[in-house]
Amino acid sequence: MYVDNDPLVLVYARALLTGSREGACSYVDADLRDTGTILEQAARILDFTMPMAVLLLAILHLIPDADSPAAIVTRLAKRLAPGSYAAISHMTADFAPDEVTAAADAYNALAPIPVTARTHTEVTALFGSLPLVAPGVVPISEWRPNAPVQPAQPADLYAGLARVAARGA
């Protein structure tokens, strides 16, 4: 299940996310802030009693603090079955403050949807009370440091993964 509200992206979604004999595949035309619509439409395809993953990759930095990105994560995670996962990657200025801030400012001056670079503490807080999977929230290039190829320098992204615990745990 893919969620987006960009008209051009949805043209491709209609063409490509059609499902097959091997499995269902679909999309939801919604803004990430509209978690009610997302969950309602996703329930037509997904079995929320089974573990699954919500991948919030390079999207939450497009949600301003005023729209409470942590609350979005909480609302989505509340619907997930125990054993599910929530993954987040998020832009940060922690590694190159001047460069990332300048790039974000230039982007925000032109784009209708601004970006918000967040600190390690702020990205970690997006997971709320969800228990993090080791190594926690780290630079994306360090999330699995034993990967065969390491970039010369880290990307300006943090990544983290949390597992939905059993209810009441």
PyRosetta script that sets phi, psi and omega in degrees:
from pyrosetta import init, pose_from_sequence

init()
pose = pose_from_sequence("MYVDNDPLVLVYARALLTGSREGACSYVDADLRDTGTILEQAARILDFTMPMAVLLLAILHLIPDADSPAAIVTRLAKRLAPGSYAAISHMTADFAPDEVTAAADAYNALAPIPVTARTHTEVTALFGSLPLVAPGVVPISEWRPNAPVQPAQPADLYAGLARVAARGA")
pose.set_psi(1, 125.2)
pose.set_omega(1, -179.3)
pose.set_phi(2, -114.8)
pose.set_psi(2, 140.6)
pose.set_omega(2, 180.0)
pose.set_phi(3, -122.6)
pose.set_psi(3, 130.2)
pose.set_omega(3, 175.2)
pose.set_phi(4, -162.0)
pose.set_psi(4, 162.6)
pose.set_omega(4, 175.4)
pose.set_phi(5, -132.4)
pose.set_psi(5, 12.5)
pose.set_omega(5, 176.2)
pose.set_phi(6, -79.4)
pose.set_psi(6, 122.8)
pose.set_omega(6, -175.9)
pose.set_phi(7, -56.0)
pose.set_psi(7, -40.8)
pose.set_omega(7, -179.6)
pose.set_phi(8, -68.4)
pose.set_psi(8, -42.4)
pose.set_omega(8, 178.0)
pose.set_phi(9, -61.4)
pose.set_psi(9, -38.4)
pose.set_omega(9, -179.2)
pose.set_phi(10, -69.1)
pose.set_psi(10, -27.4)
pose.set_omega(10, 172.8)
pose.set_phi(11, -60.7)
pose.set_psi(11, -46.4)
pose.set_omega(11, 178.1)
pose.set_phi(12, -67.0)
pose.set_psi(12, -38.7)
pose.set_omega(12, 179.2)
pose.set_phi(13, -59.9)
pose.set_psi(13, -45.8)
pose.set_omega(13, 179.1)
pose.set_phi(14, -60.4)
pose.set_psi(14, -35.8)
pose.set_omega(14, -178.2)
pose.set_phi(15, -78.5)
pose.set_psi(15, -35.5)
pose.set_omega(15, -169.7)
pose.set_phi(16, -105.9)
pose.set_psi(16, -29.1)
pose.set_omega(16, -174.7)
pose.set_phi(17, -97.4)
pose.set_psi(17, 72.3)
pose.set_omega(17, -173.4)
pose.set_phi(18, -108.7)
pose.set_psi(18, -10.1)
pose.set_omega(18, -177.6)
pose.set_phi(19, 79.4)
pose.set_psi(19, 171.7)
pose.set_omega(19, -179.1)
pose.set_phi(20, -159.6)
pose.set_psi(20, -177.0)
pose.set_omega(20, 176.4)
pose.set_phi(21, -58.1)
pose.set_psi(21, -33.3)
pose.set_omega(21, -176.6)
pose.set_phi(22, -73.9)
pose.set_psi(22, -21.6)
pose.set_omega(22, -179.6)
pose.set_phi(23, 172.6)
pose.set_psi(23, 160.4)
pose.set_omega(23, 179.4)
pose.set_phi(24, -78.7)
pose.set_psi(24, 144.1)
pose.set_omega(24, 177.1)
pose.set_phi(25, -148.7)
pose.set_psi(25, 131.7)
pose.set_omega(25, -178.1)
pose.set_phi(26, -156.9)
pose.set_psi(26, -175.8)
pose.set_omega(26, 179.7)
pose.set_phi(27, -141.5)
pose.set_psi(27, 159.6)
pose.set_omega(27, 175.8)
pose.set_phi(28, -121.1)
pose.set_psi(28, 128.6)
pose.set_omega(28, 175.3)
pose.set_phi(29, -88.6)
pose.set_psi(29, 95.1)
pose.set_omega(29, -177.3)
pose.set_phi(30, -160.1)
pose.set_psi(30, 156.9)
pose.set_omega(30, 171.9)
pose.set_phi(31, -82.3)
pose.set_psi(31, 141.1)
pose.set_omega(31, -178.7)
pose.set_phi(32, -55.4)
pose.set_psi(32, -29.1)
pose.set_omega(32, 179.7)
pose.set_phi(33, -69.2)
pose.set_psi(33, -17.0)
pose.set_omega(33, -179.1)
pose.set_phi(34, -94.2)
pose.set_psi(34, 66.6)
pose.set_omega(34, -175.3)
pose.set_phi(35, -64.1)
pose.set_psi(35, -29.3)
pose.set_omega(35, 178.1)
pose.set_phi(36, -61.1)
pose.set_psi(36, -47.9)
pose.set_omega(36, 178.1)
pose.set_phi(37, -64.1)
pose.set_psi(37, -43.3)
pose.set_omega(37, -179.4)
pose.set_phi(38, -58.8)
pose.set_psi(38, -50.4)
pose.set_omega(38, -177.2)
pose.set_phi(39, -67.2)
pose.set_psi(39, -39.1)
pose.set_omega(39, 179.4)
pose.set_phi(40, -63.5)
pose.set_psi(40, -47.7)
pose.set_omega(40, -178.5)
pose.set_phi(41, -71.9)
pose.set_psi(41, -36.0)
pose.set_omega(41, 178.4)
pose.set_phi(42, -64.8)
pose.set_psi(42, -33.0)
pose.set_omega(42, -179.1)
pose.set_phi(43, -64.7)
pose.set_psi(43, -16.7)
pose.set_omega(43, 176.3)
pose.set_phi(44, -70.1)
pose.set_psi(44, -23.8)
pose.set_omega(44, -177.2)
pose.set_phi(45, -113.9)
pose.set_psi(45, -40.9)
pose.set_omega(45, -172.7)
pose.set_phi(46, -94.9)
pose.set_psi(46, 147.0)
pose.set_omega(46, 175.8)
pose.set_phi(47, -98.3)
pose.set_psi(47, 101.3)
pose.set_omega(47, -175.8)
pose.set_phi(48, -72.2)
pose.set_psi(48, 0.9)
pose.set_omega(48, 173.2)
pose.set_phi(49, -87.6)
pose.set_psi(49, -9.0)
pose.set_omega(49, -179.5)
pose.set_phi(50, -105.0)
pose.set_psi(50, 146.9)
pose.set_omega(50, 177.1)
pose.set_phi(51, -61.7)
pose.set_psi(51, 143.9)
pose.set_omega(51, 177.3)
pose.set_phi(52, -153.4)
pose.set_psi(52, -178.6)
pose.set_omega(52, 178.9)
pose.set_phi(53, -124.9)
pose.set_psi(53, 141.2)
pose.set_omega(53, 170.8)
pose.set_phi(54, -107.8)
pose.set_psi(54, 119.8)
pose.set_omega(54, -177.6)
pose.set_phi(55, -105.7)
pose.set_psi(55, 106.7)
pose.set_omega(55, 179.1)
pose.set_phi(56, -105.1)
pose.set_psi(56, 71.1)
pose.set_omega(56, -172.3)
pose.set_phi(57, -98.3)
pose.set_psi(57, 119.7)
pose.set_omega(57, 178.2)
pose.set_phi(58, 54.1)
pose.set_psi(58, 39.5)
pose.set_omega(58, 179.2)
pose.set_phi(59, -124.0)
pose.set_psi(59, -36.5)
pose.set_omega(59, -173.7)
pose.set_phi(60, -67.9)
pose.set_psi(60, -21.1)
pose.set_omega(60, 176.0)
pose.set_phi(61, -73.8)
pose.set_psi(61, -4.4)
pose.set_omega(61, 172.8)
pose.set_phi(62, -94.8)
pose.set_psi(62, 1.5)
pose.set_omega(62, 178.1)
pose.set_phi(63, -108.3)
pose.set_psi(63, 114.7)
pose.set_omega(63, -178.9)
pose.set_phi(64, -69.0)
pose.set_psi(64, 159.0)
pose.set_omega(64, 179.5)
pose.set_phi(65, -54.4)
pose.set_psi(65, -36.0)
pose.set_omega(65, -178.6)
pose.set_phi(66, -61.2)
pose.set_psi(66, -23.6)
pose.set_omega(66, 179.0)
pose.set_phi(67, -97.3)
pose.set_psi(67, 10.2)
pose.set_omega(67, 171.0)
pose.set_phi(68, 52.0)
pose.set_psi(68, 70.7)
pose.set_omega(68, 180.0)
pose.set_phi(69, -59.9)
pose.set_psi(69, -32.9)
pose.set_omega(69, 178.1)
pose.set_phi(70, -64.3)
pose.set_psi(70, -36.1)
pose.set_omega(70, 178.1)
pose.set_phi(71, -66.6)
pose.set_psi(71, -33.7)
pose.set_omega(71, 176.6)
pose.set_phi(72, -62.5)
pose.set_psi(72, -47.2)
pose.set_omega(72, 179.1)
pose.set_phi(73, -60.2)
pose.set_psi(73, -44.5)
pose.set_omega(73, -179.6)
pose.set_phi(74, -60.9)
pose.set_psi(74, -45.7)
pose.set_omega(74, -179.1)
pose.set_phi(75, -63.4)
pose.set_psi(75, -40.4)
pose.set_omega(75, 178.4)
pose.set_phi(76, -68.1)
pose.set_psi(76, -45.1)
pose.set_omega(76, -176.8)
pose.set_phi(77, -66.2)
pose.set_psi(77, -32.1)
pose.set_omega(77, 179.6)
pose.set_phi(78, -59.3)
pose.set_psi(78, -29.3)
pose.set_omega(78, -176.6)
pose.set_phi(79, -84.9)
pose.set_psi(79, -13.5)
pose.set_omega(79, -175.5)
pose.set_phi(80, -79.0)
pose.set_psi(80, 146.5)
pose.set_omega(80, 176.5)
pose.set_phi(81, -71.9)
pose.set_psi(81, 152.5)
pose.set_omega(81, 173.8)
pose.set_phi(82, -54.5)
pose.set_psi(82, 143.2)
pose.set_omega(82, -177.8)
pose.set_phi(83, 91.6)
pose.set_psi(83, -5.7)
pose.set_omega(83, 176.2)
pose.set_phi(84, -78.0)
pose.set_psi(84, 169.3)
pose.set_omega(84, -179.5)
pose.set_phi(85, -129.4)
pose.set_psi(85, 153.6)
pose.set_omega(85, 170.1)
pose.set_phi(86, -127.1)
pose.set_psi(86, 123.1)
pose.set_omega(86, 179.3)
pose.set_phi(87, -112.9)
pose.set_psi(87, 139.9)
pose.set_omega(87, 179.0)
pose.set_phi(88, -132.9)
pose.set_psi(88, 133.8)
pose.set_omega(88, 162.0)
pose.set_phi(89, -122.2)
pose.set_psi(89, 144.0)
pose.set_omega(89, -170.1)
pose.set_phi(90, -151.9)
pose.set_psi(90, 137.2)
pose.set_omega(90, 177.9)
pose.set_phi(91, -64.9)
pose.set_psi(91, 143.7)
pose.set_omega(91, 177.8)
pose.set_phi(92, -140.5)
pose.set_psi(92, 154.5)
pose.set_omega(92, 172.2)
pose.set_phi(93, -105.4)
pose.set_psi(93, 8.3)
pose.set_omega(93, -176.3)
pose.set_phi(94, -60.8)
pose.set_psi(94, -33.5)
pose.set_omega(94, -173.8)
pose.set_phi(95, -90.3)
pose.set_psi(95, -31.7)
pose.set_omega(95, -179.1)
pose.set_phi(96, -141.7)
pose.set_psi(96, 70.9)
pose.set_omega(96, -171.4)
pose.set_phi(97, -55.3)
pose.set_psi(97, -46.8)
pose.set_omega(97, -177.0)
pose.set_phi(98, -65.9)
pose.set_psi(98, -46.1)
pose.set_omega(98, -176.9)
pose.set_phi(99, -66.6)
pose.set_psi(99, -46.8)
pose.set_omega(99, -178.0)
pose.set_phi(100, -68.6)
pose.set_psi(100, -40.8)
pose.set_omega(100, 178.2)
pose.set_phi(101, -62.5)
pose.set_psi(101, -43.2)
pose.set_omega(101, 178.5)
pose.set_phi(102, -63.7)
pose.set_psi(102, -43.2)
pose.set_omega(102, 179.5)
pose.set_phi(103, -65.3)
pose.set_psi(103, -42.6)
pose.set_omega(103, 179.2)
pose.set_phi(104, -65.1)
pose.set_psi(104, -41.2)
pose.set_omega(104, 178.2)
pose.set_phi(105, -62.7)
pose.set_psi(105, -43.2)
pose.set_omega(105, 179.1)
pose.set_phi(106, -64.3)
pose.set_psi(106, -44.0)
pose.set_omega(106, 178.2)
pose.set_phi(107, -61.4)
pose.set_psi(107, -47.9)
pose.set_omega(107, -176.7)
pose.set_phi(108, -64.5)
pose.set_psi(108, -26.1)
pose.set_omega(108, 178.1)
pose.set_phi(109, -70.9)
pose.set_psi(109, -21.5)
pose.set_omega(109, -175.5)
pose.set_phi(110, -112.7)
pose.set_psi(110, -27.1)
pose.set_omega(110, -171.4)
pose.set_phi(111, -92.9)
pose.set_psi(111, 146.6)
pose.set_omega(111, 178.1)
pose.set_phi(112, -73.5)
pose.set_psi(112, -22.4)
pose.set_omega(112, 179.3)
pose.set_phi(113, -116.1)
pose.set_psi(113, 109.8)
pose.set_omega(113, -176.7)
pose.set_phi(114, -74.2)
pose.set_psi(114, 158.7)
pose.set_omega(114, 174.4)
pose.set_phi(115, -105.3)
pose.set_psi(115, 152.0)
pose.set_omega(115, 177.9)
pose.set_phi(116, -127.8)
pose.set_psi(116, 111.4)
pose.set_omega(116, 173.3)
pose.set_phi(117, -77.0)
pose.set_psi(117, 132.9)
pose.set_omega(117, -179.4)
pose.set_phi(118, -119.2)
pose.set_psi(118, 154.1)
pose.set_omega(118, 179.6)
pose.set_phi(119, -77.6)
pose.set_psi(119, 171.2)
pose.set_omega(119, 176.8)
pose.set_phi(120, -56.3)
pose.set_psi(120, -45.8)
pose.set_omega(120, 179.9)
pose.set_phi(121, -61.1)
pose.set_psi(121, -42.6)
pose.set_omega(121, -179.5)
pose.set_phi(122, -67.8)
pose.set_psi(122, -40.3)
pose.set_omega(122, 178.3)
pose.set_phi(123, -66.7)
pose.set_psi(123, -43.1)
pose.set_omega(123, 178.2)
pose.set_phi(124, -59.7)
pose.set_psi(124, -40.2)
pose.set_omega(124, -179.4)
pose.set_phi(125, -64.0)
pose.set_psi(125, -22.8)
pose.set_omega(125, 178.4)
pose.set_phi(126, -61.8)
pose.set_psi(126, -25.6)
pose.set_omega(126, 179.4)
pose.set_phi(127, -77.0)
pose.set_psi(127, -11.4)
pose.set_omega(127, 179.7)
pose.set_phi(128, 58.6)
pose.set_psi(128, -129.4)
pose.set_omega(128, -178.0)
pose.set_phi(129, -92.1)
pose.set_psi(129, 5.2)
pose.set_omega(129, 179.0)
pose.set_phi(130, -66.5)
pose.set_psi(130, 133.7)
pose.set_omega(130, 179.3)
pose.set_phi(131, -72.7)
pose.set_psi(131, 127.8)
pose.set_omega(131, -178.5)
pose.set_phi(132, -76.4)
pose.set_psi(132, 146.8)
pose.set_omega(132, 173.7)
pose.set_phi(133, -90.7)
pose.set_psi(133, 139.1)
pose.set_omega(133, 178.9)
pose.set_phi(134, -59.1)
pose.set_psi(134, 139.1)
pose.set_omega(134, 12.1)
pose.set_phi(135, -92.5)
pose.set_psi(135, 16.8)
pose.set_omega(135, 179.4)
pose.set_phi(136, 86.1)
pose.set_psi(136, -152.8)
pose.set_omega(136, 178.6)
pose.set_phi(137, -89.6)
pose.set_psi(137, 114.0)
pose.set_omega(137, -176.2)
pose.set_phi(138, -138.9)
pose.set_psi(138, 167.8)
pose.set_omega(138, 172.3)
pose.set_phi(139, -53.8)
pose.set_psi(139, 139.1)
pose.set_omega(139, -172.1)
pose.set_phi(140, -56.0)
pose.set_psi(140, -32.6)
pose.set_omega(140, -179.8)
pose.set_phi(141, -72.8)
pose.set_psi(141, -11.0)
pose.set_omega(141, -179.9)
pose.set_phi(142, -106.4)
pose.set_psi(142, 1.9)
pose.set_omega(142, -174.8)
pose.set_phi(143, -63.8)
pose.set_psi(143, -41.1)
pose.set_omega(143, 172.6)
pose.set_phi(144, -130.1)
pose.set_psi(144, 83.6)
pose.set_omega(144, -170.9)
pose.set_phi(145, -66.1)
pose.set_psi(145, -12.9)
pose.set_omega(145, -179.7)
pose.set_phi(146, -88.2)
pose.set_psi(146, 9.0)
pose.set_omega(146, 177.0)
pose.set_phi(147, -60.9)
pose.set_psi(147, 149.3)
pose.set_omega(147, -174.1)
pose.set_phi(148, -60.5)
pose.set_psi(148, -35.2)
pose.set_omega(148, -176.4)
pose.set_phi(149, -121.3)
pose.set_psi(149, 125.6)
pose.set_omega(149, 176.5)
pose.set_phi(150, -108.3)
pose.set_psi(150, 137.2)
pose.set_omega(150, 176.4)
pose.set_phi(151, -66.7)
pose.set_psi(151, 155.4)
pose.set_omega(151, -179.2)
pose.set_phi(152, -62.1)
pose.set_psi(152, -34.7)
pose.set_omega(152, 177.5)
pose.set_phi(153, -141.1)
pose.set_psi(153, 153.9)
pose.set_omega(153, -178.0)
pose.set_phi(154, -68.4)
pose.set_psi(154, 149.1)
pose.set_omega(154, 171.7)
pose.set_phi(155, -72.8)
pose.set_psi(155, 161.5)
pose.set_omega(155, -180.0)
pose.set_phi(156, -85.9)
pose.set_psi(156, 54.3)
pose.set_omega(156, -179.0)
pose.set_phi(157, -137.3)
pose.set_psi(157, 142.9)
pose.set_omega(157, 166.0)
pose.set_phi(158, -100.6)
pose.set_psi(158, 153.9)
pose.set_omega(158, 174.7)
pose.set_phi(159, -137.2)
pose.set_psi(159, 147.0)
pose.set_omega(159, 177.3)
pose.set_phi(160, -155.5)
pose.set_psi(160, 159.6)
pose.set_omega(160, -179.7)
pose.set_phi(161, -137.7)
pose.set_psi(161, 134.4)
pose.set_omega(161, 177.2)
pose.set_phi(162, -125.4)
pose.set_psi(162, 151.5)
pose.set_omega(162, 179.1)
pose.set_phi(163, -112.2)
pose.set_psi(163, 134.6)
pose.set_omega(163, 177.9)
pose.set_phi(164, -75.5)
pose.set_psi(164, 120.6)
pose.set_omega(164, -178.9)
pose.set_phi(165, -80.9)
pose.set_psi(165, 166.9)
pose.set_omega(165, 174.6)
pose.set_phi(166, -59.7)
pose.set_psi(166, 146.4)
pose.set_omega(166, 179.8)
pose.set_phi(167, -57.7)
pose.set_psi(167, 134.2)
pose.set_omega(167, -180.0)
pose.set_phi(168, 84.0)
pose.set_psi(168, -3.5)
pose.set_omega(168, -179.0)
pose.set_phi(169, -88.4)
pose.dump_pdb("model.pdb")
